[in-house]
Amino acid sequence: MPSALTHPARLVPLAFLLVIMLGTALLMLPVARADGGGAPFVTALFTATSALCVTGLIVQDTATYWSAFGHVVILALVQVGGFGIMSAATLLSMLVTRRLRLSTRLTAQAESRALALGDVTAVLRLVAVVALVAQASLATMLALRLRLAHGEAWEDALWNGAFHAVSAFNNAGFSTYSEGMARFALDPLILLPVMLGVLLGGIGMPVLHDIRRAPRTPARWSLHTKLTLAGSALLLPIGWAATLLYEWGNPATLGALDPAARVLNAGFHAVMMRSGGFNAVDVGQMTDQTLGVTSALMLIGGGSAGTAGGIKITTFVIMLLLILAEVRGEPDSVAFGRRVSPEVQRQAVTVVLLAVGMVGLGTLLLLSLAQVHLRDAMFEVVSAFATVGLSTGITGQLPPSAHLLLVALMFVGRVGTITVATALALRGRRNPFRYPEERPIVG
């Protein structure tokens, strides 16, 4: 294989692209569609991309359009996408550390307590064990509830429980129910396990590794873990409170529920907007304020090296630390007694600006390709790029050209943020000279 293709920043997207093509071919088979007719290319491509990139956007109802074979293909793509993303992100981060100078690597290990540099097998084993144990436990809880409380036949309960367990842990948002989680809006024993699965899969493998290694000594956790958990503790309540505030009296969403169910469903939406993609109330009927908060939190996403999308929590928190240090006139960004390196700060700024640029360009193109409102177009683009899967209901009404745009956004959003960050770190170098310094006016 040419050396250019063996570079991880090129190999990972190529691998994802090949699997997408395979999934598209399988979904185009007549056996994959419920009515026995082959699915159109764009529909199959969109569904395969959404499944592998663990997004959850759909152009056709998953429950009724696809056959049992089609559901198996979708579930397999979700599982491969989730495992591949977690493994690739973790292993690429290790590769970056290995490419740094020995002194820098030793310093990074001592200060950040990162994953062992050469223990690839242990990392993959951790990813596999966590994924399988979490999904099996979640599937069992859901299957029992579906059978005992909702009267589903055992075979249906087992299948639906397993499907939603895999979809939840991988932050995919696919459902075998046409109305999604809306039929369970009053059942906390369905919604809470799904929320737990989304949070566990989206928090990131480095965080789970740290917690497993030192569950009772947070002082030993890496700065990455501390920033991720602190950022989650900040952002989740914000999403919850905003949903309650703006939807409490909305009769089309939370307003039709009793107070306890409103609190539960607001929490469910707060978790799902971070990348889960399930909905228990009609997102299209939410207020503009809720959709604005949801878009912002979707773009931030979840933890690095997990199944969540977005720019990632640590990127967002690093930007906040950078702004805070600048406002205070301090030379360094500091958190939990550790200084964030300038290289990491530059990477965070680059990732954020690229994401904002992609969302802006994607929104403009979608408005050019389809007759939709600005709020719906921006929400759809952010959901696709951040691989969340929430929608105001316009996805199936868009023309094929807009579907292809969303396919590109899902692909770039899923593999682009990982590969761009890795490429930035791999390309770091020291110039043998420095130009004279000058200070342009800022602001």
C-alpha positions in Angstrom: 0.0 0.0 0.0 1.4 3.5 -0.8 2.8 5.3 2.2 0.3 8.1 1.7 -2.5 5.7 2.4 -0.9 4.2 5.5 -0.9 7.6 7.2 -3.7 7.4 9.8 -5.1 10.7 8.8 -5.9 9.1 5.4 -6.4 5.5 6.4 -9.2 6.0 8.8 -11.4 8.0 6.4 -10.7 5.5 3.6 -11.7 2.6 5.9 -14.9 4.3 6.8 -15.6 5.1 3.1 -15.2 1.4 2.1 -17.5 0.2 4.9 -20.1 2.8 3.8 -20.0 1.5 0.3 -20.4 -2.0 1.5 -23.4 -1.1 3.7 -24.9 0.9 0.8 -24.7 -2.2 -1.4 -26.3 -4.4 1.2 -29.1 -2.0 1.8 -29.8 -1.8 -1.9 -30.5 -5.5 -2.0 -34.3 -6.4 -2.4 -34.1 -8.5 0.8 -33.2 -5.4 2.8 -36.4 -3.6 2.1 -39.7 -4.5 3.7 -41.7 -4.5 0.5 -39.0 -6.6 -1.4 -37.9 -3.8 -3.7 -34.4 -2.5 -3.8 -33.8 0.8 -2.0 -32.7 3.7 -4.2 -29.0 4.5 -4.1 -29.2 7.8 -2.3 -31.6 6.3 0.4 -29.2 3.4 0.9 -26.1 5.6 1.0 -27.7 8.1 3.4 -28.8 5.3 5.8 -25.5 3.5 5.6 -23.6 6.7 6.3 -25.9 7.7 9.1 -25.5 4.2 10.7 -21.7 3.9 10.4 -21.2 7.5 11.5 -23.6 6.8 14.4 -25.8 9.8 13.5 -29.4 8.6 13.4 -30.8 10.9 10.7 -33.2 8.9 8.4 -34.9 9.6 5.1 -37.3 6.6 5.5 -38.9 5.2 8.6 -36.5 2.6 10.0 -39.3 0.5 11.5 -41.4 0.1 8.3 -39.2 0.7 5.4 -36.4 -1.8 6.1 -36.9 -5.6 6.5 -35.4 -7.7 9.3 -32.3 -8.1 7.1 -32.1 -4.4 6.7 -32.3 -3.8 10.4 -29.5 -6.3 11.0 -27.3 -4.4 8.4 -28.1 -1.1 10.1 -27.3 -2.5 13.5 -24.0 -4.0 12.3 -23.0 -0.7 10.8 -23.8 1.1 14.0 -21.7 -1.5 16.0 -18.8 -1.3 13.6 -18.9 2.5 13.5 -19.0 2.8 17.3 -16.3 0.3 17.9 -14.2 1.6 15.1 -14.5 5.2 16.1 -13.6 4.5 19.7 -10.7 2.3 18.8 -9.4 4.6 16.0 -9.5 7.7 18.2 -7.8 6.0 21.1 -5.1 4.4 19.0 -4.5 7.5 16.9 -4.0 9.5 20.1 -1.4 7.0 21.2 0.3 7.2 17.8 0.5 11.0 18.2 2.2 10.6 21.6 4.6 8.0 20.2 5.6 10.4 17.4 6.6 13.1 19.9 10.1 13.4 21.2 11.1 11.0 24.0 11.4 13.8 26.6 8.0 15.2 25.6 6.4 11.7 25.8 7.8 11.1 29.2 6.6 14.4 30.4 3.2 13.8 28.9 3.0 10.4 30.6 4.0 11.8 34.0 1.7 14.8 33.9 -1.4 13.5 32.1 -1.1 9.8 33.1 -2.2 8.9 29.6 -2.8 5.4 28.2 0.3 3.2 27.9 2.1 4.0 24.7 2.6 0.5 23.4 -0.2 -1.4 25.0 -2.4 -1.6 21.9 -4.0 -4.9 22.8 -5.0 -3.7 26.2 -6.7 -0.6 24.7 -8.7 -2.7 22.2 -9.6 -5.1 24.9 -10.9 -2.3 27.1 -13.0 -0.9 24.3 -14.5 -4.3 23.5 -15.2 -5.3 27.1 -16.8 -2.0 28.0 -18.9 -2.0 24.8 -20.1 -5.6 25.2 -20.8 -5.5 28.9 -22.6 -2.2 28.7 -24.7 -3.2 25.8 -25.6 -6.6 27.2 -26.7 -5.1 30.5 -28.7 -2.4 28.8 -30.3 -4.9 26.4 -31.4 -7.1 29.3 -33.0 -4.2 31.3 -34.8 -3.0 28.2 -36.0 -6.4 27.1 -37.4 -7.2 30.5 -39.2 -3.9 30.7 -40.6 -4.2 27.2 -41.9 -7.7 28.0 -43.2 -7.3 31.5 -44.6 -3.7 31.4 -45.4 -3.2 27.7 -46.6 -6.7 26.8 -44.2 -7.3 23.8 -43.6 -11.0 22.8 -40.3 -12.3 24.1 -38.7 -12.4 20.6 -39.8 -8.8 20.0 -38.7 -7.6 23.4 -35.3 -9.2 23.1 -34.7 -7.8 19.6 -36.0 -4.3 20.4 -34.0 -4.3 23.6 -30.8 -5.3 21.9 -31.3 -2.9 19.0 -31.9 0.1 21.3 -29.0 -1.0 23.6 -26.6 -1.0 20.7 -28.0 2.2 19.3 -27.9 4.0 22.7 -24.4 3.0 23.7 -23.1 4.0 20.2 -25.0 7.3 20.3 -26.7 6.3 17.1 -30.3 7.3 17.6 -31.8 4.6 15.4 -35.0 3.0 16.6 -37.2 0.1 15.6 -40.3 2.2 16.6 -41.7 4.6 14.1 -42.3 7.2 16.8 -38.9 6.6 18.4 -38.9 6.9 22.2 -42.1 9.0 22.2 -44.2 5.9 23.2 -42.1 5.6 26.4 -42.3 9.3 27.4 -44.0 8.3 30.6 -41.8 5.3 31.4 -38.6 6.2 33.4 -37.5 2.5 33.4 -37.0 2.8 29.6 -35.8 6.4 29.3 -33.3 6.3 32.2 -31.4 3.2 30.9 -31.2 4.6 27.4 -29.8 7.9 28.9 -27.2 5.9 30.9 -26.1 4.0 27.8 -25.7 7.3 25.8 -23.7 8.9 28.6 -21.5 5.8 29.1 -20.7 5.4 25.4 -20.2 9.2 24.8 -18.0 10.0 27.8 -14.9 8.6 26.0 -12.6 5.7 26.5 -9.7 7.7 28.2 -12.2 8.8 30.9 -13.4 5.2 31.5 -9.8 4.0 31.6 -8.9 6.6 34.3 -12.0 5.8 36.3 -11.4 2.1 36.1 -7.7 2.5 37.1 -8.3 4.9 40.1 -12.1 4.9 40.9 -11.7 6.4 44.4 -8.7 8.8 43.8 -9.7 11.6 41.4 -6.4 13.2 42.0 -4.8 10.5 39.9 -7.0 11.2 36.9 -5.6 12.9 33.9 -6.4 16.5 33.0 -8.4 15.2 30.1 -10.7 13.2 32.4 -11.1 16.1 34.8 -12.0 18.5 32.0 -14.4 16.1 30.4 -16.3 15.4 33.6 -16.3 19.0 34.7 -17.5 20.1 31.2 -20.3 17.5 31.3 -21.3 18.5 34.8 -21.7 22.1 33.5 -23.3 21.5 30.1 -25.9 18.8 31.0 -27.7 20.9 33.7 -27.7 23.8 31.2 -29.5 21.8 28.6 -31.9 20.4 31.2 -32.7 23.8 32.6 -33.1 25.4 29.2 -35.5 22.7 28.0 -37.6 23.0 31.2 -37.6 26.8 31.0 -38.6 27.1 27.3 -40.8 23.9 27.0 -42.6 23.8 30.3 -45.7 25.5 29.0 -45.5 24.3 25.4 -48.5 22.0 24.8 -46.9 20.4 21.8 -43.9 19.1 23.8 -43.5 19.0 27.6 -46.7 21.0 28.4 -48.9 18.0 27.7 -47.2 15.9 30.4 -47.5 15.9 34.2 -44.7 17.8 36.2 -42.7 14.6 36.9 -42.7 13.5 33.3 -41.7 17.0 32.2 -38.6 16.9 34.4 -37.8 13.4 33.1 -38.2 14.2 29.4 -36.3 17.5 29.8 -33.4 15.5 31.2 -33.8 12.9 28.4 -33.6 15.7 25.8 -30.6 17.2 27.5 -28.7 13.9 27.3 -29.8 13.2 23.7 -28.7 16.7 22.4 -25.2 15.8 23.4 -25.1 13.2 20.6 -27.7 10.5 21.5 -30.2 11.4 18.9 -33.3 9.8 20.4 -36.4 11.9 20.9 -39.3 11.4 23.3 -41.1 14.6 22.3 -41.6 16.3 19.0 -38.4 18.3 18.3 -40.0 20.1 15.4 -42.5 21.6 17.8 -39.9 23.0 20.2 -39.5 26.7 20.6 -36.7 28.6 18.8 -34.9 29.2 22.1 -34.8 25.4 22.8 -33.6 24.7 19.3 -30.9 27.3 19.7 -29.6 25.8 22.9 -29.9 22.3 21.5 -27.9 23.3 18.4 -25.1 24.8 20.5 -24.8 21.7 22.7 -25.0 19.4 19.7 -22.0 21.2 18.2 -20.1 20.8 21.4 -20.9 17.1 21.6 -19.5 14.5 24.1 -16.1 13.1 25.2 -13.1 12.4 22.9 -12.4 8.8 21.8 -16.0 7.8 22.5 -19.1 7.4 20.3 -20.3 10.9 20.7 -19.8 13.6 18.0 -19.3 17.3 18.0 -16.1 19.2 18.6 -15.8 17.5 21.9 -16.1 18.7 25.5 -12.4 19.1 26.1 -12.1 21.3 23.0 -14.9 23.6 24.3 -13.5 23.8 27.8 -10.0 24.5 26.5 -11.4 27.4 24.5 -13.1 28.7 27.7 -9.9 28.5 29.6 -8.1 30.3 26.8 -10.7 33.1 26.9 -10.6 33.3 30.7 -6.8 33.5 30.7 -6.8 36.3 28.1 -9.4 38.3 29.9 -7.4 38.0 33.1 -4.2 38.9 31.4 -2.6 35.7 32.4 0.1 34.1 30.1 -1.1 30.5 30.6 -4.4 28.6 30.5 -4.5 26.6 33.8 -7.0 24.0 35.1 -6.7 21.6 38.1 -3.1 22.7 38.7 -2.0 21.9 35.2 -1.0 24.2 32.3 -2.6 23.6 28.9 0.1 23.6 26.3 0.0 26.3 23.5 0.0 23.6 20.9 -3.2 22.1 22.3 -4.8 25.5 22.5 -4.0 26.1 18.8 -5.5 22.8 17.9 -8.7 23.6 19.8 -9.0 27.0 18.1 -8.5 25.3 14.7 -11.0 22.6 15.3 -13.6 25.1 16.5 -13.1 27.4 13.6 -13.2 24.5 11.1 -16.5 23.3 12.7 -18.1 26.7 12.6 -17.0 27.1 9.0 -18.4 23.8 8.0 -21.7 24.5 9.7 -22.0 27.9 8.1 -21.1 26.6 4.7 -23.4 23.6 5.1 -26.3 25.8 6.1 -25.9 28.1 3.1 -25.7 25.1 0.7 -28.8 23.5 2.3 -30.8 26.7 1.9 -29.7 26.8 -1.7 -30.7 23.2 -2.4 -34.0 23.1 -0.5 -36.9 25.4 0.4 -36.6 25.3 4.2 -36.5 27.8 7.0 -33.2 29.0 8.3 -33.7 27.6 11.8 -34.5 24.1 10.3 -31.6 24.2 7.9 -29.1 25.2 10.6 -30.4 22.6 13.0 -30.3 19.9 10.4 -26.7 20.8 9.4 -25.5 20.9 13.0 -27.2 17.6 13.8 -25.5 16.0 10.7 -22.1 17.5 11.2 -22.1 16.7 15.0 -23.5 13.2 14.2 -26.4 13.7 16.7 -29.4 12.6 14.6 -32.1 15.0 16.0 -34.2 16.6 13.4 -37.2 19.0 13.2 -38.7 16.6 10.7 -37.4 17.9 7.4 -34.9 15.2 6.5 -37.3 13.0 4.5 -38.7 16.0 2.6 -35.3 17.2 1.3 -34.3 16.6 -2.3 -31.5 14.0 -3.2 -28.9 16.8 -3.6 -29.6 17.9 0.0 -29.3 14.3 1.2 -25.9 14.0 -0.4 -24.9 17.2 1.3 -25.9 15.8 4.7 -24.0 12.5 3.8 -20.9 14.6 3.3 -21.4 16.5 6.5 -22.0 13.3 8.5 -18.8 11.8 7.1 -16.6 14.8 7.6 -18.1 15.4 11.1 -17.4 11.9 12.2 -13.9 11.2 10.8 -12.7 14.8 10.1 -12.4 16.1 13.7 -10.3 13.1 14.7 -8.1 13.1 11.6 -7.6 16.9 11.6 -6.6 17.0 15.2 -4.2 14.1 14.6 -2.7 15.6 11.5 -2.1 18.9 13.4 -0.2 17.0 16.1 1.8 14.9 13.7 2.8 18.0 11.7 4.2 19.8 14.7 7.8 20.9 14.1 10.3 23.5 15.1 11.6 26.0 12.5 15.3 26.7 12.6 14.5 30.4 12.7 11.8 32.8 13.8 10.5 36.0 12.1 10.5 39.3 13.8 7.5 39.8 16.0 4.8 42.5 15.3 1.4 43.0 17.0 -1.6 43.7 14.7 -4.6 45.3 16.3 -7.2 42.8 17.5 -10.8 43.8 18.2 
